[in-house]
Amino acid sequence: MVILGAGHNGLVAASYLGRAGLSVLLLEKNDYIGGASTSQKVFPDYDARLSRYSYLVSLFPEKIIRDLGLNLELRRRATGSFTPYIKSGTHDGLLMSNVDEAVSRRSIVDLTGSETEFEQMKKFYNLSHVFAERAWDSMLEPLVAKEEMKRRFDSDETSREAWRSMAEEPIGRSLEHYLQNDLVRGLVLTDAKVGIFTHPQDPSLVQNRCFLYHLIGNRTGEWKVPVGGMGAVARELEQAARKAGAEFRTNVDLVDVDLGSETKSVAFNADGKNENVDARFLLVNFGRNVLAKYSGKVYQPEAVDEGSVFKMNMLLSRLPQLKAKKYPSEQAWCGTFHSDEGYEQMNASYEQAAKGQLPDKTPCEVYCHTLTDDSILSPDLRAKGYHTITLFGLDAPYSLFAKDNERTRKEAEKKFLTSMNQWLEEPLEDCLAVARDGSFCVESKSPVDIENSLGMYHGNIFQDSPTWPFASLKEQIGKWGVETEWENVFLCGSSALRGGAVSGIPGHNAARKVIELVRSNTKSKHRNVAATA
Ligand SMILES: Cc1cc2nc3c(=O)[nH]c(=O)nc-3n(C[C@H](O)[C@H](O)[C@H](O)COP(=O)(O)OP(=O)(O)OC[C@H]3O[C@@H](n4cnc5c(N)ncnc54)[C@H](O)[C@@H]3O)c2cc1C
């Protein structure tokens, strides 16, 4: 068994398959294991290991953690989100607490003048909770038909509404029905836009799928901090895979992949040597776009597959103070800090980006890992009060960067810093750590950079657009969602149906598919032997 790519999903698949007794070899192009789940010493002068791409975990099923005996600590953030705003000339902020509902309620009352919006928000989120209850467990099972999934919601009016608003109508409809305040609407909408280029009324419903990805994880949809950074998750998975007998090759240049023959053969170059390996099964961890390069077939993406992300990793010598004084800065920064993410503002930034311009105001969200888990810093940096923050920018589609990535990246970086600075007592630049060569400790990644580093199609953080938690087509019913047109070649990464995010789900599902095939082959061999005897 060969696994092409060693992202976290490849590692999950390798662990299950190794434990089932199969021999597994992973071939990875980069010089490290983990793909988009990695921590790196991004700024060589400082001993801080930042989650370079993905940073929070919600969708990784507890079942996989138990099955593989993983030792992962996923820590709750005390603050869910903080959204600064100016009201009557005064800086204030909307704070949603993960630990104290009264704090969130009071904060919404301060913003809107009544409790109505808070109650409406709870009603709206109840719809996604109902969805999570009905759909979550199915993620680790073969795909059910859309009609079958719909039937699971046919028990009462709230459940039927949950189905309608999440799976049939653009999410903007129910969002606008329940919520009236622009900032609250925007706060909710961000979960439908993270990583993809869309808007609330998008007829493709890709925004609904993205929203569900952000709300159904382990039934709660809570996003937690992986202690030790995302690299700790990958490291734990790598260890589990090695323990199960998997072998790894990094810095691999795939030369040729024979997908069609009964015995799959992979030619690659590693350490300057050409090598060849044969396998009965091939699992593909990278996206369909990369696979197309080896199959010789033209990759035909849909418009919704385009990635939309601007990621900035920063090391700070101190946490900036906020203009809003109601909450301590630490409380605000440890949740997801939203900037320029009002509902109408994001409709405007979407329109501008769709016309090929970087938006005037660039929506983004920022969070400080080290306030929840400072183990990613050396004791020295901890003692000096250093912190890491990560910024995730929206409405930054690949097409904006494709022509002149260097120039647009610089321009975007400035805009995102300006967006943040409007809420700070002192510019973020004054708080950034400085490298020995005098440069600021900021690393920015556009969708073009992400595609170049990881192969993700047009920088789509989910490899391609997120899919429904049920079969959209008749031929998918009862399948694992990992099948390809080639026999014994399966997707085990985010490009599989129900792939995307740090979830291990497609890795698990691909492994289950292979194990089923191996077992059914073994059974039929036994039957044949018995018949001959
Ligand atoms: C900036 C960013 C932020 C994100 N934030 C979050 C987050 O906070 N939480 C979350 O849940 N998800 C997040 N995601 C999404 C999540 O990281 C990915 O969906 C997930 O990690 C993908 O895992 P994977 O194993 O399926 O694929 P990948 O991690 O993409 O792994 C594929 C592997 O294949 C390798 N590869 C590619 N081409 C070749 C080749 N030709 N030959 C050999 N190997 C190859 C790659 O190097 C990589 O190691 C984020 C992603 C990005 C980019």
The ligand as an ORCA input file, in Angstrom:
! r2SCAN-3c Opt
* xyz 0 1
  C      -3.881     28.715      5.927
  C      -4.726     27.551      6.339
  C      -5.412     27.610      7.540
  C      -6.237     26.555      7.921
  N      -6.834     26.579      9.150
  C      -7.490     25.494      9.585
  C      -7.887     25.386     10.939
  O      -7.593     26.246     11.764
  N      -8.571     24.267     11.308
  C      -8.874     23.266     10.429
  O      -9.520     22.292     10.825
  N      -8.455     23.317      9.155
  C      -7.754     24.394      8.724
  N      -7.242     24.416      7.461
  C      -7.553     23.286      6.551
  C      -6.735     22.064      6.896
  O      -5.440     22.418      7.272
  C      -6.652     21.120      5.701
  O      -7.930     20.892      5.159
  C      -6.067     19.791      6.138
  O      -4.910     19.964      6.923
  C      -5.740     18.991      4.919
  O      -5.178     17.780      5.341
  P      -4.914     16.622      4.311
  O      -4.130     15.587      5.006
  O      -6.183     16.216      3.665
  O      -4.069     17.299      3.152
  P      -2.725     18.148      3.155
  O      -2.409     18.667      4.488
  O      -2.914     19.097      2.021
  O      -1.644     17.067      2.787
  C      -1.364     16.681      1.474
  C       0.081     16.331      1.423
  O       0.413     15.969      0.081
  C       1.677     16.533     -0.216
  N       1.824     16.658     -1.650
  C       1.259     17.565     -2.485
  N       1.681     17.358     -3.740
  C       2.503     16.288     -3.709
  C       3.237     15.574     -4.702
  N       3.203     15.929     -5.981
  N       3.951     14.517     -4.304
  C       3.990     14.119     -3.004
  N       3.337     14.768     -2.029
  C       2.595     15.837     -2.374
  C       1.646     17.877      0.478
  O       2.930     18.413      0.642
  C       0.982     17.506      1.797
  O       1.909     17.107      2.762
  C      -6.377     25.430      7.079
  C      -5.641     25.345      5.904
  C      -4.817     26.394      5.531
  C      -4.041     26.295      4.264
*
